[in-house]
Amino acid sequence: MQLNVQQRLVEFIEYKNLSKNAFESICGLSKRYVSNLKGVPGQRVIKKISLNFPELSLSWLICGEGEMIKSVKLEAEAEEPVFVEAEAIDIESACAPILPTIIANRADVDILDYIHKNANDVERSRLIVLDTPIDLWHMVRDESLMPAFRIGDKVALLAYPKGEEKIIPGKLYAIDTTCNGLILRKLYPQEGGYVARSFNEDAYPEFFIANSDIIRIYRVVFMGRSIV
């Protein structure tokens, strides 16, 4: 008999050698959330689980399809970009907003707050991300990420809750700053902030971003490229 969502979630928790209480604490869920789960978790809960356990396949958790753990390729987080193009389809992931360039360049705006407040006015992308929730798409605007990313490529971003950032040194992140707006860089934690490096280091030297200059950090979960 096929397991339901709650049973699959328990199976994953046991696979991670965690207690339900520990899992709930890591994800910021209420006590006994897992035991009381009925049906499919809400989008906010899915986002919390995905941020804390990116290796978990949401297709498996929600639909029972595929394997519990994502493949290495899906875990690469844009080190080896995966390209996808899809026809416009009426699903939530296909309708993720695209951050307007004029807003991305502004240093006085929390872009996630802007997206939420202007949800009905921003353009939506036809590119889709499979098996993970995202907050928005951002278009690559310069050559700092060459050769892996080209101008016009779109990266799917998932916002970390403030104070809950889990930065892996050398991974690519999007940083919303009070000095330069939104930037895409590999981050290296340092005391008081991060050293930010591009892939194209000859043309774009590394620089330091102080914690006080950071509005929000986003995990780059996917990259899409339209093929004309």
C-alpha positions, 0 to 999 in steps of 0.5 A: 500500500502506498504511503501518504505524505505524513508517512513519507515525511516520517520515513525521511526523518528516520532516514536522517536519524532525527526525532520528530521533535528535532526535525520540527525544531530545525524547520521552525515547525510547531511541536507535533506538527509531523504527527498531526499532519493531514494531507499536503503541507502548506507552501510555507512549510514546504519552503522551510523543509526545502531550505533546511533539507534541500536533498529531499525530493518534493516530488517523492514527498508530495506525490510518492514519485521517484526517489526520496533523495535527489540526484547529485545533479539536482543538489549541485545548486548551479555549479553545473547549471541545468537548463529547462524550458517549458510551455506556459502551464497553469501551475504555481511554479510556472508563475513565479515572478521575475524581479524587475531590473530597476528594482534589482538595482535599487539599494533601498528596497527589500526585493522580497517585500516588493514582490509580495506587495506588487504580486499582481503587477510583476511579470511572470516567467514561463520557465519552471523549476521542478521539485522545489519552491522558489520566491522569484526569478532574477535575470543575469545582467552582466558577465560576472558569472561567465562562463557558467551563466550568460547575460539573459539567463534566469536564476531561481531564488529562494529566500532564507528567513533572516537570521537562518542563513546556511551559507556553504563557502564557495556556493553561489548566492544572491545577496540583496544589499543596501549598497549595490542592490541585488548581486550574484556571487560565490560567498565565503563567510568572514568575521562581520560578513562575507567575501564575495567572488565572481566566476569571472575574477579577472574582470570582477575582483572580489569584495567584502559585504558587511552583515550590516549591508545585507538586506536578505540572502537567497539560495540559487536553486536553479538556472533556466535559459530560454531557447529561441 
